[in-house]
Amino acid sequence: MKASQKKLRLTLATALYLRQIGRKAQKGEEPNDRGFDRKLDEKLKRMRPEDVDALFRGEED
C-alpha cells in the first residue's frame, strides 16, 4: 500500500474515532456506552502531538 493511501486511511479512521468518542452521552443512558478502536487509540497515543493535531485538523504535510 502506498504511503499516501496509508495516510488517508489513518485520517479517515481518526475522523471516525473523534466522532465516536466526542458525541454527547444520551439522556438516561450509560455515559461510557461508546465503543472505539483500541488499536487506533494506542497508535494515536504513540504519535507526536503535532502529528495528531494535524490529523484532527485534516492538514496535509
GIJO-V398837 format. One record per residue. N is the residue number from 1. RES is the residue in one small letter. OMEGA is omega as a letter, one per 20 degrees, with the letter a starting at -180 (* if undefined). Layout:
N;RES;OMEGA
N;RES;OMEGA
//
This chain:
1;m;a
2;k;r
3;a;a
4;s;r
5;q;r
6;k;r
7;k;r
8;l;r
9;r;r
10;l;r
11;t;r
12;l;r
13;a;r
14;t;r
15;a;r
16;l;r
17;y;a
18;l;r
19;r;a
20;q;a
21;i;a
22;g;a
23;r;r
24;k;r
25;a;r
26;q;a
27;k;r
28;g;a
29;e;r
30;e;a
31;p;a
32;n;a
33;d;a
34;r;r
35;g;r
36;f;a
37;d;a
38;r;r
39;k;r
40;l;r
41;d;r
42;e;r
43;k;r
44;l;r
45;k;a
46;r;a
47;m;r
48;r;a
49;p;r
50;e;a
51;d;r
52;v;r
53;d;r
54;a;r
55;l;a
56;f;a
57;r;a
58;g;a
59;e;r
60;e;r
61;d;*
//
